[in-house]
């Protein structure tokens, strides 16, 4: 029962985080692993549990998506292709190999989440990418999202800013929508491969959806900097814990 309560609480917090600033998997993935779920299955289960919450946030953001100035339909297609590719890469990764990779993935995601916006502000004045390059980058983001996905929303915002996007509300709506789509594509692969533990998923699902919808409603009223600072602290602690675990 204690484990299930931990999973529900982690999913609720992750849903809120994903809709406001991203990084929800920093809560759900370690919660699953620390309650005894093997890491690859934990990654797949976390993706399944969080995806409906992300899509709930995207629905709450549906008006803002209309203002997103990227080729949306092609972006959806390449996000699906990338999500499937990343999921297949994960499924063909040996369990022991993934256990070794995890701390480094968490470290890279933590660094990206922490310094991404600052680096973007510096680089976007010196670098610009066109629509075709944007779609290639979106496919690669989909691969990463399907494989692991930590801080993929922050990286997505950074890439889009290099394409000249500035409307943060529209960008948040877009990264929520496309993040949910790439995760949904990966989920199909995980389910077919039998890599989802459904009891844990059901425990987390309601919390993630509730947190995602509430978070999207609160996103316009909370200070994103405070939320980001809290997520960075959590991600650093989780990363340290996984390095100590290996």
N, C-alpha and C positions, 0 to 999 in steps of 0.2 A: 504493500500500500504506500509506503514511504517513497519507493521508486516511482510509482505512478504519479503521486502528487508532485514530485520533482519534475517529471516529464511534462505534466500539465502546466506547471508554473513556468518552465522554460519555454514552452510553446507560446504561452500568452505573451511573455516578454519578447520573444522573437517576432511575433506578429506585429507588436507595437514598433519594434526596432526597424523591421523591414519597411513599414509604411512611412516612417519618419525619416530615417537616414540609411537604412540597410544594415547588414551585418547580423541578421537574426540567427544564422547558422552557428555563430559563435556561442550561442546558448544551447540550441537543440542537439547539435552533433556531440559535444562533450557530455551533455546530460545522458544521451543514449549510451555512449561508450562507457561512462563511469557507472552505469547501471547494468553493465555486462553484455552489451550488444557488440558483436565484432565490428571493426571499423568500417569495412566496405558496406556491410548491411546497415550500419548506423548512418552512413552517408546517404544511402538510398532511402532509408526510412525517414530521415530528416527532410529530404527533398520532397517526398510524398506528403508528409505532414504539413510542411510549410506552404506548398504550392497553392492550395485553396485559399489560404489567408492572403497570399500575394495577389491572387486573382480577385479576391474581395476588395483589396485596396485599389486594384486597377479599376474595378467597377465604380468605386467611390470617386476615383479621379477621372471618370470618363469624359467630363466636359473639358478638362485641361488637356487631354490627349489630342483633341482637335486642333490645338495651337502648336503642336509639335512639328517643327519644320525639318523633318527628315523624310526620305522616301519610305513611308511606313510599311506598305505591302511587301516590297523587297526585303525590308528589315525583318519582317515577320518570317519570311521564307528562310532567310539565312540563319536566323535565330533557331528555328526548328532543326535545320540541318546541323548546325553546330551543337545543339543540345543532344541530338542522337549520337553524333560522333564522339562527344565527350563521355556520354554514358557507356558507349561500347568500349572506349579506352579504359574506363574504370572497371568494367566487367572482365576485361582481359588482363587486369593488373593482379598479380599474386597478392594474397592477404599480407604476407610478411613484408613484401615490398611496399605496400601501401602504408603499413604501420611505420615504416622508416621514413616515408615521404611526408606523412601527416604533419609533424612538427614544423617542417620547412614550408609546407603550404600555409599553415596557420601564421607563421612568421611573415611570409611574403604578403599574405592578406592583411595582416595587422599593419605592416609598414605602408601598404597601399592605402589603407583606410585612414591612417594617421596623417600622412604627408601628401596624399593624392591631390587634394584641393589646392594646396600651396604650390606644388609643382605645376599644376595645371595653369594657375594664374601667371606663372613665369613663362611657361612654354607657349601658351596660346597667342602671345603677342609676337612670337617668332616663328610659329609653325602653323600651317593651315592645311587641312585635308579636304579633298573633294568628295562627292557622293560615292564614286566607285571605291575609293580607299576606305570610306566610312563603312560600306557594306562588307568589305573584306575584314575590317577590324571587328565588325559586329559578328561575323561568323566565328572568328577566333574567340571572342567573348562567349559565344554560345558553347564552344568546345570546353572552355574553362568552366562555364556554368554547369554543363552536364557532368563534368568530371568531379568538381569540388564546389566551386562557386563562392567561396568566402570573399566578401567585399566586391563581388562582381558589379553590383549597382554603382559603387563609387568609381570603379574603373570605367564603367559605361558612361557616366556623367563626364568624366575627364576626356574621353575620346570624343564625345559629342561637342564638348566645348571647343575642341580643336577644329570642328567643322563650322564654328561660328554661332552655335546655339547659346542663348543667354537667358531665356525665360525659365527660371528654376522650377516653377510650378509645373510647366509643361514637361520639362526634362524629368522631374520626379515621377510624373504620371507615365511617361514613356518608358523609363527604366523599370518601373514596376510592372507594366504590361509586358514588355519584351522579356524581362527576367522570369515572369510567370510562364510565358510561352516556351522559353528554352527549357525550363524545369519540367513543364508538362510533357514535352517531347522526350526528355530523359526518363521520365517516370514510366512511360510505355515500355521502354527497354528494361527497366528494373523489374517491373511487374512480370513481364514475359520470362525473365531470367530467374524469377522466384527469389529476389534479393530484398524483399520487403517483409518486415515483421509487423503483422497487421494489428496485434494487440497494442503494441506501443504506438503505432500510427493512430489508432482510434483514440487513445488516451490524449494524444497531442493535437488532434485535428481541430476539435472545437475551440481549444485555447488559441490556436494559431489564427483561425478565421475571425474569432472575436477580437483578438488583438490587432489583426490587420485592418479590420473595418474601423475600429475605434481610433487606431493610430492615424488613418487617413483623414478622419474628421478632426483630429487634434493637430495635425501637421501644420496647419495654417496659424495655429495659436501658440505653439510651443517654440522655444528657442532651440534651433537645430544644433547650435554649438554645444549646449549643455548635454543634449542627447548623444552627440558624437563623442564628447569627452568621456561619458559613462561607458559607451561601447568600447572605446579604446582601452580603458582600464580593464574591462572584462576580457577583451581579446588578449591583452598582454598576460593576464593571469592564466588564461586558458592555454596560451602558447607555452608558458613556463611549465605548467602542469604536464603537458604532453612531452616536452623535452625531458623532464624528470622521469616520466613513465617509460621512455624507451631505454 
